[in-house]
Amino acid sequence: MLAAPTALRVEPTLALFVDFLESWKIGELDDVTGEAAAEFVQSRLTSGCAASLATQHNRRTAVRALFASARRLGMATGDPTLDLALPAPRSNSSRPLTDEEVERCRDVAWWASSRVAAAWALAEATARGNEIAQVAVEDIDLDAREVHLHGGARTAARTGELSNWATDALRRRLGEVAAGAVAYSGSGASNAGQVSTCRAISSVLVRAGLAGESGVRPASAAGWAGRRVFDTTGRIEDAAQAMGVRSLDRAARLIGLDWSTDA
């Protein structure tokens, strides 16, 4: 089942989805096709106005949360929104990167240097500036594909998951660094490490052609990871925990959810 805070927020959208399924005469979740899901996500509002991009993203997220919960309960076997691509949400605040944007950043980071690639790998594991600077060799477990993140002023200590690419990038870096910090070579005050690692992440975004994109920030990599967790589990609480965020509202902003938008 959906966690209570998540359920309360997506309930109005899911109520509309149920009405939509009835209009399509669909009685079982596994009978929902990709075409039907796309029709619902992109359908007009009750006012007759076209659905905004933010509304479409929220509808898709609500449906994904429903199917994630249904799969856990054995009531569904798939998700009709998996191939439903939408443009990245437009926002003046930080937004998560898309999968395609992450691939571009990986390519840039890999060829920049092993240190920059390691910094990006840790960013994918939700580490932010000073957290990236603090990660030492002993914090990384390549076999388990995990990294211990020490937390910071706005984030809690946690275990970050390493993607296949991140594991390869860190394996390369550990072949060059036997001890100490992995992505920060300085020895100054902690804020110097944060500045250095944020500069490394920002340089990747610039070289990938994303620096001018609305809402793209160094934290957008963590938002990408948190969004993947949410899309998998349907629980904003899980995304918040993965990103080390204590506020569910802040977690929602990081992963690009706007709960105030009309369903």
Residue pairs with C-beta under 8 A, 6 or more apart in sequence:
1 7
1 69
1 73
2 10
2 65
2 66
2 69
2 234
2 235
3 235
3 236
3 237
5 236
5 237
5 248
6 65
6 234
6 235
6 236
6 237
9 236
9 259
10 61
10 62
10 65
10 66
12 263
13 58
13 59
13 62
13 263
14 62
14 63
14 66
16 40
16 263
17 40
17 59
17 62
17 63
17 66
20 36
20 39
20 40
20 43
21 27
21 32
21 36
24 36
24 39
26 32
26 36
29 66
29 67
29 70
29 75
29 76
30 76
30 77
30 78
32 80
33 80
34 80
34 81
34 82
34 83
34 84
36 80
37 60
37 63
37 80
37 81
37 84
38 84
40 59
40 63
41 51
41 56
41 59
41 60
41 63
41 81
41 84
41 86
42 51
42 56
43 51
44 50
44 51
45 51
45 55
45 262
51 59
52 261
53 86
53 87
53 89
53 90
54 89
54 90
54 258
54 261
55 261
55 262
55 263
56 86
57 86
57 89
57 256
57 257
57 258
58 257
58 258
58 259
58 261
58 263
59 263
60 81
60 84
60 86
61 230
61 231
61 257
62 263
63 79
63 80
63 81
64 79
64 81
64 231
64 234
65 230
65 234
65 235
66 234
67 76
67 78
67 79
67 80
67 81
67 234
68 79
68 231
68 232
68 233
68 234
69 234
70 76
71 77
71 78
71 79
88 95
88 98
88 101
88 213
88 215
88 256
89 95
89 215
89 256
89 258
90 214
90 215
91 214
91 215
91 256
92 214
92 215
93 215
93 253
94 215
94 216
94 217
94 219
94 220
94 223
94 253
94 254
95 214
95 215
95 216
95 220
95 223
95 256
96 220
96 223
96 224
96 226
96 227
96 254
96 255
96 256
97 105
97 210
97 216
97 220
97 221
97 223
97 224
98 224
99 224
101 208
101 210
101 216
101 224
102 124
102 221
102 224
104 208
104 209
104 210
105 120
105 204
105 205
105 208
105 210
105 221
106 120
106 165
107 208
108 204
108 207
108 208
109 116
109 117
109 119
109 120
109 121
109 169
109 204
110 117
110 169
112 203
112 204
112 207
114 169
114 172
114 173
114 176
115 173
115 183
115 185
115 200
116 200
116 203
116 204
117 169
117 172
117 173
118 169
118 170
118 172
118 173
118 182
118 183
119 132
119 183
119 197
119 200
119 201
120 166
120 169
120 200
120 201
120 204
120 221
121 162
121 163
121 165
121 166
121 167
121 169
121 170
121 173
122 131
122 132
122 135
122 147
122 149
122 160
122 166
122 170
122 182
122 183
123 132
123 201
123 218
123 221
123 222
124 162
124 163
124 165
124 166
124 221
124 224
124 225
125 147
125 149
125 160
125 161
125 162
125 163
125 166
125 225
126 149
126 158
126 160
126 221
126 222
126 225
126 226
126 242
126 243
126 244
127 135
127 147
127 149
127 160
127 222
128 152
128 154
128 155
128 218
128 219
128 222
129 152
129 193
129 194
129 195
129 197
129 198
129 201
129 218
130 152
130 190
130 191
130 193
130 194
130 197
131 149
131 150
131 151
131 152
131 155
132 183
132 184
132 193
132 197
132 201
133 181
133 183
133 184
133 190
133 193
133 194
133 196
133 197
134 149
134 150
134 181
134 190
134 193
135 147
135 148
135 149
135 150
135 181
135 182
135 183
136 179
136 180
136 181
136 182
137 174
137 177
137 178
137 179
137 180
137 182
139 147
139 148
139 149
139 150
139 182
140 146
140 147
140 148
140 170
140 174
140 182
141 147
142 162
142 167
142 170
142 171
142 174
145 161
145 162
145 163
145 164
145 167
146 159
146 160
146 161
146 162
147 159
147 160
147 162
147 170
148 157
148 159
148 160
149 155
149 157
149 158
149 159
149 160
149 244
150 157
151 157
151 158
151 244
154 245
155 243
155 244
155 245
156 244
156 245
156 246
157 244
158 241
158 242
158 244
160 225
160 242
161 225
161 242
162 170
170 182
173 182
173 183
174 182
181 193
183 197
183 200
184 193
184 196
184 197
186 192
186 193
186 196
198 218
201 218
201 221
202 211
202 218
205 211
205 216
205 218
205 220
210 216
219 254
222 243
222 254
223 243
223 254
223 255
223 256
225 242
225 243
226 239
226 240
226 242
226 243
226 245
226 251
226 254
226 255
227 239
227 255
227 256
229 238
229 239
229 242
230 236
230 238
230 239
230 255
230 257
233 239
236 248
236 251
236 252
236 255
236 257
237 248
239 251
239 254
239 255
240 246
240 247
240 248
240 250
240 251
243 251
243 254
245 251
245 254
252 258
252 259
